[in-house]
Amino acid sequence: MPRFLILLTFSLLLLVPPTVRADDGQVVRIEPVLRQGQLLLDADIDFTLSDELHDAATKGLPLYFTADLVIEHPRWWWFDETVLSLSQTWRIQYNALTRQWRVGTGDLSLPATSLDEALDLVRRIRDWPLGAADRFTPDQTYQGRLRLRLDTSRLARPFQVDALNSAAWSLTTPWKEFTFSISAATPRG
């Protein structure tokens, strides 16, 4: 009988999926900044790549990181109003021929000397333009949330299959919430 219980317990443990995940990281700091009539965002994100992602990047596979931002105006009488919903994607790629890392966002592409330096451009978001300040009502409180994720939908198809089957390819920070308001006394120009 004890042998049966041990065998039953062991078989049940094999059926339970592991709940331990690698630390995906977190958004450490978010700071909305008003400059020359524009609302900009600065943020610091702390994350590390898994060994599998690090190896794939050093072999020339481009990695895409996307920051998702949502800003809402809370309303007590109805659903919250979504004022802004933006995403920004960075592409990090190693060129084995030139032995150089490149970080690109939109039409801009910058060289980097190492993978860590390339990742630092993603980890430290600076002056992300969110729009004109007059889009926001002065002295109203706005709620926002920000996250960073590895965008596996932009990978080549074989790697998308790997991403679905491997926890090493599921890098996503939890949403970090923040609140802010624009003072009516603040100059907008």
C-alpha positions in Angstrom: 0.0 0.0 0.0 2.7 2.6 0.8 4.4 1.9 -2.5 1.1 2.5 -4.3 0.7 5.9 -2.5 4.2 6.9 -3.4 3.7 5.9 -7.1 0.3 7.8 -7.1 1.8 10.9 -5.6 4.7 10.9 -8.1 2.5 10.4 -11.1 0.2 13.3 -9.9 3.3 15.6 -9.6 4.2 14.8 -13.2 0.8 15.9 -14.4 1.0 19.3 -12.7 2.7 21.9 -14.9 5.6 23.7 -13.3 4.6 27.1 -11.9 8.1 28.5 -11.5 8.9 31.0 -14.2 11.9 33.0 -14.8 11.8 36.6 -13.6 10.5 38.5 -16.6 11.5 41.8 -15.1 9.5 44.9 -14.2 8.9 48.5 -15.0 10.9 50.4 -12.3 10.1 54.0 -13.0 7.7 56.0 -15.2 7.8 59.8 -15.4 5.6 61.8 -17.7 7.4 65.1 -18.7 5.9 68.3 -20.1 8.3 70.0 -22.5 7.5 72.7 -25.1 3.8 71.9 -25.2 4.4 68.2 -25.7 3.9 65.4 -23.2 6.8 63.0 -23.2 7.4 59.8 -21.3 10.6 58.6 -19.6 10.7 55.1 -18.2 13.2 52.6 -16.8 12.6 48.8 -17.2 14.6 46.1 -15.6 14.8 42.7 -17.4 17.3 40.1 -18.5 17.4 37.8 -21.4 17.2 34.1 -21.0 20.2 32.1 -22.2 18.1 30.9 -25.2 17.2 34.4 -26.3 20.8 35.6 -25.8 22.1 32.8 -28.0 19.5 33.4 -30.7 20.4 37.1 -30.7 24.2 36.5 -31.0 23.5 34.2 -34.0 21.8 37.0 -35.8 18.1 36.5 -35.1 16.4 39.9 -34.7 14.6 40.4 -31.4 11.6 42.8 -31.3 10.6 44.5 -28.0 7.4 46.4 -27.8 6.3 48.9 -25.1 2.6 49.2 -24.7 1.1 52.3 -23.1 -2.5 53.1 -22.2 -3.6 56.4 -20.6 -7.2 56.7 -19.4 -9.3 59.4 -17.8 -11.5 57.8 -15.0 -15.2 58.6 -15.0 -17.5 57.7 -12.1 -20.6 57.6 -14.3 -19.4 55.5 -17.2 -16.4 53.4 -18.4 -13.1 55.1 -18.2 -12.2 57.1 -21.3 -9.1 55.9 -23.2 -7.2 59.1 -24.0 -4.2 57.4 -25.5 -3.1 53.9 -26.5 0.4 53.7 -28.0 3.0 51.1 -28.8 6.7 51.5 -29.7 8.8 48.6 -31.1 12.6 48.3 -31.0 14.5 45.8 -33.2 17.8 44.5 -32.0 19.9 42.6 -34.4 23.5 41.4 -34.7 25.3 41.5 -38.1 28.0 38.8 -38.1 29.7 40.3 -41.2 30.3 43.7 -39.6 30.3 42.3 -36.0 28.0 45.1 -35.0 24.8 45.4 -33.1 22.0 47.6 -34.4 19.0 49.0 -32.5 16.1 50.3 -34.7 12.8 52.0 -34.0 10.8 53.3 -36.8 13.2 54.8 -39.4 15.9 55.4 -36.9 18.7 52.8 -36.5 21.6 53.2 -34.1 24.8 51.1 -33.8 25.7 49.5 -30.5 29.0 47.9 -29.4 27.4 45.0 -27.5 24.1 43.3 -26.8 23.9 44.9 -23.3 24.4 48.3 -24.8 21.6 47.6 -27.4 19.3 46.4 -24.6 20.0 49.5 -22.5 18.3 51.6 -25.3 15.2 49.5 -24.7 15.6 49.5 -20.9 15.8 53.3 -20.7 13.0 54.9 -22.6 13.6 58.6 -23.0 11.5 61.4 -24.5 8.8 59.1 -26.0 6.4 61.6 -27.5 2.8 61.0 -26.4 1.2 64.0 -28.1 0.3 67.6 -27.5 -0.4 68.7 -23.9 -3.7 70.4 -24.9 -5.0 66.9 -25.4 -5.2 66.6 -21.6 -7.5 68.7 -19.4 -5.6 70.7 -16.8 -5.8 69.6 -13.2 -7.5 66.3 -14.1 -6.0 63.0 -12.9 -5.1 60.5 -15.6 -4.3 56.9 -15.0 -1.8 55.1 -17.1 -0.1 51.7 -17.4 3.0 50.5 -19.2 4.6 47.2 -20.0 7.3 45.8 -22.2 7.1 42.5 -24.0 9.1 40.4 -26.5 7.0 40.7 -29.6 7.2 37.2 -31.0 4.6 37.9 -33.7 7.4 39.7 -35.7 9.7 36.7 -35.6 10.1 34.3 -38.5 7.5 31.5 -38.5 9.7 28.7 -37.2 10.7 30.9 -34.2 7.1 31.7 -33.5 6.4 28.0 -33.0 9.4 27.8 -30.6 8.1 30.9 -28.8 4.7 29.2 -28.2 6.3 26.1 -26.8 9.1 27.6 -24.7 8.9 29.8 -21.6 12.3 31.3 -22.5 10.6 33.2 -25.3 7.8 34.7 -23.2 9.4 37.7 -21.8 6.7 40.2 -20.6 6.8 42.6 -17.7 3.6 43.1 -15.7 1.7 46.3 -16.3 3.0 49.1 -14.1 0.3 51.6 -13.2 0.9 55.3 -12.7 -1.2 58.5 -12.3 -0.4 62.1 -13.3 -2.0 65.4 -14.0 -1.1 68.5 -15.9 -1.3 71.7 -13.8 -3.1 74.7 -15.2 -0.3 76.9 -13.9 2.3 75.0 -15.9 3.4 76.9 -19.0 2.6 74.9 -22.2 5.0 76.5 -24.6 
